[in-house]
Amino acid sequence: MSALRAHEPATHPSSSFAKSLFCGEVQSGMVLPFPAMERAEQRKVSDLISSLHDVVNERYDPEKASEKGWVGDDLIAGLGERGLLGLYVGEQYGGQGLSQTGYCRVMEEYGAVDASLSVVMGVHQSIGMKPLHLFGSDEQKERFLPDLASGRKLAAFALTEPDAGSDAHNIQSRAERQADGSWRLNGEKRFIGNGSKDVLVTFAQSDQGFVALILEKGMDGLEVGPRYDTLGLRANDLRPLRFNDVRVPPENLLGEPGEGFRIAMHTLNNGRMSLGTGVIGGTKKLIDLTIEQCQNRRQFGRAIAEFELVQEKIAWMVSYLFGLESLVYLTTGLVDEGVTDYSIESAISKVSSTEFIWYAANRAFQLAGGKAYMRTEPYERILR
Ligand SMILES: Cc1cc2nc3c(=O)[nH]c(=O)nc-3n(C[C@H](O)[C@H](O)[C@H](O)COP(=O)(O)OP(=O)(O)OC[C@H]3O[C@@H](n4cnc5c(N)ncnc54)[C@H](O)[C@@H]3O)c2cc1C
């Protein structure tokens, strides 16, 4: 049953709202009334958010995590125990069974805590575990989801290669089918979040087309390179990978041969929304920090919040946030309504959110003045 309350059914549940806009049509039946979670799910989400803050307050220091290069196994264990690592996974596999809207609302809160934590959670849930949830067989779900939903294991999504980034269809990794039905995998991946962790969904070309394969930590020939030293998001475990004749058993093929590219693209379309809501959470925190700063900082005999040019910067941050929040939650609502084509909405959410956090961080940085440059303040880490 849909987790959403709607007074009228969508008129075109399987077509795209954004694509129809480009054709000059407004399918208002798809978006009005604005989708909302049911009360029971709202309560569940609110409890999960309280748990998230309890665990984070007890076990997470963003600055230390950034120095250590990892969010911390203790934090992961705590989040797993409180049900925060399998948010949309079915209850039969130990998850919370949230809708896309409920899931993205909790991810908003991860974004408010810290961008590194938000990315680690996004890699694990939005793209790492997601293809197993969406395309896994019952046997694969039973085998992998309980450990992933509880945080005993973490997931990764390994698509990007040295010669294939935006042009993901051009990957060079190859999987050769063997007589016993297994696959022999060779190739190279780079920039893989949670790269040294436990369950990795990866993609390769084969004689039978693009394939999606599930790799497990410790498989012979799966070589994990050193963690990249990065500009920001330093508590994210970003690694290169090399596949040297890795034997992937037949039961670790995800979907059918030839379906790999569709699985990769669908996962990314679905996963991008939580990036949007993570930015919403991060920006809300940034706006709070900025308002507090402008109320407390006095220059020319008064709080700088009284100057119109200062108010204007904050007003634009709030206005853009309103637009972003509306469009991302509209998109999650469409997914929950059963709309299957949301690729444009999802791409708009990703592009708008990343452009917007840059805009907001820049303004917050300016309003904090010279102290924003100091590493004792949160602004420089947010800007990175
Ligand atoms: C922090 C971080 C985490 C990541 N995590 C993961 C992960 O977990 N798993 C994973 O698989 N990958 C991951 N990636 C890789 C990421 O998906 C790629 O960096 C991205 O797909 C872009 O590829 P590229 O870096 O090769 O850039 P390129 O594809 O080489 O692009 C370079 C520039 O050219 C532009 N460009 C390319 N084609 C066109 C075109 N047709 N028209 C106009 N402009 C174009 C691009 O927009 C970009 O500005 C991560 C990257 C980063 C930085």
The ligand as an SDF file (V2000), in Angstrom:
LIG
                    3D

 53 58  0  0  0  0  0  0  0  0999 V2000
   34.0490   12.0430   -3.5330 C   0  0  0  0  0  0  0  0  0  0  0  0
   33.7340   11.1100   -4.6620 C   0  0  0  0  0  0  0  0  0  0  0  0
   33.0800    9.9190   -4.3980 C   0  0  0  0  0  0  0  0  0  0  0  0
   32.8110    9.0190   -5.4430 C   0  0  0  0  0  0  0  0  0  0  0  0
   32.2240    7.8250   -5.1480 N   0  0  0  0  0  0  0  0  0  0  0  0
   32.0260    6.9220   -6.1560 C   0  0  0  0  0  0  0  0  0  0  0  0
   31.5090    5.6190   -5.8500 C   0  0  0  0  0  0  0  0  0  0  0  0
   31.2120    5.2870   -4.6840 O   0  0  0  0  0  0  0  0  0  0  0  0
   31.3460    4.7380   -6.8750 N   0  0  0  0  0  0  0  0  0  0  0  0
   31.6620    5.0610   -8.1690 C   0  0  0  0  0  0  0  0  0  0  0  0
   31.4820    4.2140   -9.0440 O   0  0  0  0  0  0  0  0  0  0  0  0
   32.1640    6.2830   -8.4800 N   0  0  0  0  0  0  0  0  0  0  0  0
   32.3600    7.2130   -7.5110 C   0  0  0  0  0  0  0  0  0  0  0  0
   32.8910    8.4490   -7.8040 N   0  0  0  0  0  0  0  0  0  0  0  0
   33.2370    8.7650   -9.1890 C   0  0  0  0  0  0  0  0  0  0  0  0
   32.2520    9.7240   -9.8590 C   0  0  0  0  0  0  0  0  0  0  0  0
   31.0590    9.0490  -10.1250 O   0  0  0  0  0  0  0  0  0  0  0  0
   32.9420   10.2450  -11.1330 C   0  0  0  0  0  0  0  0  0  0  0  0
   33.9690   11.1180  -10.7060 O   0  0  0  0  0  0  0  0  0  0  0  0
   31.9720   10.9350  -12.0630 C   0  0  0  0  0  0  0  0  0  0  0  0
   31.1660    9.9740  -12.6870 O   0  0  0  0  0  0  0  0  0  0  0  0
   32.6940   11.7650  -13.1420 C   0  0  0  0  0  0  0  0  0  0  0  0
   33.6260   10.9930  -13.8270 O   0  0  0  0  0  0  0  0  0  0  0  0
   35.1360   11.4980  -14.0160 P   0  0  0  0  0  0  0  0  0  0  0  0
   35.6650   11.9010  -12.6970 O   0  0  0  0  0  0  0  0  0  0  0  0
   35.8570   10.4640  -14.7830 O   0  0  0  0  0  0  0  0  0  0  0  0
   35.0050   12.8320  -14.8930 O   0  0  0  0  0  0  0  0  0  0  0  0
   34.8850   12.9200  -16.4830 P   0  0  0  0  0  0  0  0  0  0  0  0
   33.8120   12.0200  -16.9680 O   0  0  0  0  0  0  0  0  0  0  0  0
   36.2410   12.7740  -17.0790 O   0  0  0  0  0  0  0  0  0  0  0  0
   34.3940   14.4180  -16.6670 O   0  0  0  0  0  0  0  0  0  0  0  0
   35.2850   15.5500  -16.6310 C   0  0  0  0  0  0  0  0  0  0  0  0
   34.4570   16.7960  -16.9430 C   0  0  0  0  0  0  0  0  0  0  0  0
   33.9140   16.7000  -18.2650 O   0  0  0  0  0  0  0  0  0  0  0  0
   32.5160   16.9250  -18.2310 C   0  0  0  0  0  0  0  0  0  0  0  0
   31.8670   16.1100  -19.2660 N   0  0  0  0  0  0  0  0  0  0  0  0
   32.0190   14.7860  -19.5110 C   0  0  0  0  0  0  0  0  0  0  0  0
   31.2470   14.4170  -20.5350 N   0  0  0  0  0  0  0  0  0  0  0  0
   30.5750   15.5200  -20.9350 C   0  0  0  0  0  0  0  0  0  0  0  0
   29.6070   15.7830  -21.9330 C   0  0  0  0  0  0  0  0  0  0  0  0
   29.1400   14.8200  -22.7290 N   0  0  0  0  0  0  0  0  0  0  0  0
   29.1490   17.0410  -22.0670 N   0  0  0  0  0  0  0  0  0  0  0  0
   29.5970   18.0330  -21.2570 C   0  0  0  0  0  0  0  0  0  0  0  0
   30.4940   17.8450  -20.2740 N   0  0  0  0  0  0  0  0  0  0  0  0
   30.9750   16.6090  -20.1220 C   0  0  0  0  0  0  0  0  0  0  0  0
   32.0950   16.4670  -16.8370 C   0  0  0  0  0  0  0  0  0  0  0  0
   30.8620   17.0700  -16.4370 O   0  0  0  0  0  0  0  0  0  0  0  0
   33.2680   16.9650  -15.9980 C   0  0  0  0  0  0  0  0  0  0  0  0
   33.1030   18.3290  -15.7000 O   0  0  0  0  0  0  0  0  0  0  0  0
   33.1740    9.3530   -6.7800 C   0  0  0  0  0  0  0  0  0  0  0  0
   33.8130   10.5690   -7.0390 C   0  0  0  0  0  0  0  0  0  0  0  0
   34.1030   11.4310   -5.9990 C   0  0  0  0  0  0  0  0  0  0  0  0
   34.8170   12.7270   -6.3200 C   0  0  0  0  0  0  0  0  0  0  0  0
  1  2  1  0
  2  3  1  0
  2 52  2  0
  3  4  2  0
  4  5  1  0
  4 50  1  0
  5  6  2  0
  6  7  1  0
  6 13  1  0
  7  8  2  0
  7  9  1  0
  9 10  1  0
 10 11  2  0
 10 12  1  0
 12 13  2  0
 13 14  1  0
 14 15  1  0
 14 50  1  0
 15 16  1  0
 16 17  1  0
 16 18  1  0
 18 19  1  0
 18 20  1  0
 20 21  1  0
 20 22  1  0
 22 23  1  0
 23 24  1  0
 24 25  2  0
 24 26  1  0
 24 27  1  0
 27 28  1  0
 28 29  2  0
 28 30  1  0
 28 31  1  0
 31 32  1  0
 32 33  1  0
 33 34  1  0
 33 48  1  0
 34 35  1  0
 35 36  1  0
 35 46  1  0
 36 37  1  0
 36 45  1  0
 37 38  2  0
 38 39  1  0
 39 40  1  0
 39 45  2  0
 40 41  1  0
 40 42  2  0
 42 43  1  0
 43 44  2  0
 44 45  1  0
 46 47  1  0
 46 48  1  0
 48 49  1  0
 50 51  2  0
 51 52  1  0
 52 53  1  0
M  END
$$$$
